[in-house]
Amino acid sequence: YFDVLITMETKQLETLKNLFPQRKDKFLLLPLFNDNRANRGDYFSLYNIKDPFGKDLAQFRICYKNIESCLVGLFNQLSSKTEN
């Protein structure tokens, strides 16, 4: 079993909630922790991390930076909860 499972897309999140409804409170959507969410251009990017599969190196780097930003936001939120 797991304490928490983090998804990168809303479709993944919904699939897991449907498969494991008894654990739905243990699933998180990583893009929600991105402090730069307001600056994301389109609606899809607000709630999903675009898969760079088949794209060029620049797209992989953009994806990596997005994931990094989300993880920093997640860790900041977790650390602020442990300080209180």
C-alpha positions in Angstrom: 0.0 0.0 0.0 1.0 3.6 -0.2 0.6 6.8 1.8 0.2 9.0 -1.2 0.3 8.7 -5.0 1.0 11.7 -7.2 -0.3 11.9 -10.8 0.8 14.3 -13.5 -2.5 14.4 -15.5 -6.2 14.7 -14.6 -6.9 11.5 -16.6 -4.5 9.5 -14.4 -6.1 11.0 -11.3 -9.6 10.1 -12.3 -8.6 6.6 -13.4 -7.1 5.9 -10.0 -10.0 7.3 -8.1 -12.3 5.1 -10.1 -10.1 2.0 -9.6 -9.5 2.7 -5.9 -12.4 4.7 -4.5 -11.6 3.7 -1.0 -8.2 5.4 -1.3 -9.2 8.5 -3.3 -8.1 10.9 -0.6 -4.5 9.6 -1.1 -4.1 10.8 -4.7 -2.7 14.2 -5.5 -2.4 16.1 -8.8 1.2 17.4 -9.2 0.4 20.4 -11.4 -1.7 21.9 -8.5 1.5 22.5 -6.6 3.1 24.7 -9.3 3.5 28.2 -8.0 3.6 29.4 -11.6 0.2 27.9 -12.5 -1.4 31.3 -13.1 1.2 32.0 -15.8 0.3 28.8 -17.7 -1.2 29.6 -21.1 -3.9 27.1 -21.7 -6.5 25.3 -19.6 -4.9 21.9 -20.2 -1.5 23.1 -18.8 -3.1 24.3 -15.6 -4.0 20.8 -14.5 -1.7 18.5 -16.6 1.9 18.1 -17.3 2.3 17.6 -21.0 4.2 14.4 -21.9 7.2 15.3 -24.1 7.4 11.8 -25.6 8.4 12.1 -29.3 9.2 15.8 -29.0 12.5 17.6 -29.2 15.0 18.2 -26.4 13.6 21.7 -25.8 10.2 20.2 -25.0 11.8 17.7 -22.6 13.6 20.5 -20.8 10.3 22.5 -20.5 8.6 19.4 -19.1 11.5 18.9 -16.6 11.3 22.5 -15.4 7.6 22.2 -15.0 7.9 19.0 -12.9 10.7 20.7 -10.9 8.6 23.7 -10.2 5.7 21.5 -9.1 7.9 19.5 -6.8 9.4 22.6 -5.2 5.8 23.8 -4.5 4.8 20.4 -3.1 7.9 20.3 -0.8 7.4 23.9 0.3 3.8 23.1 1.3 4.8 19.9 3.1 7.6 21.7 5.0 5.2 24.5 6.0 2.8 22.0 7.4 5.4 20.3 9.5 6.6 23.7 10.9 3.1 24.4 12.3 
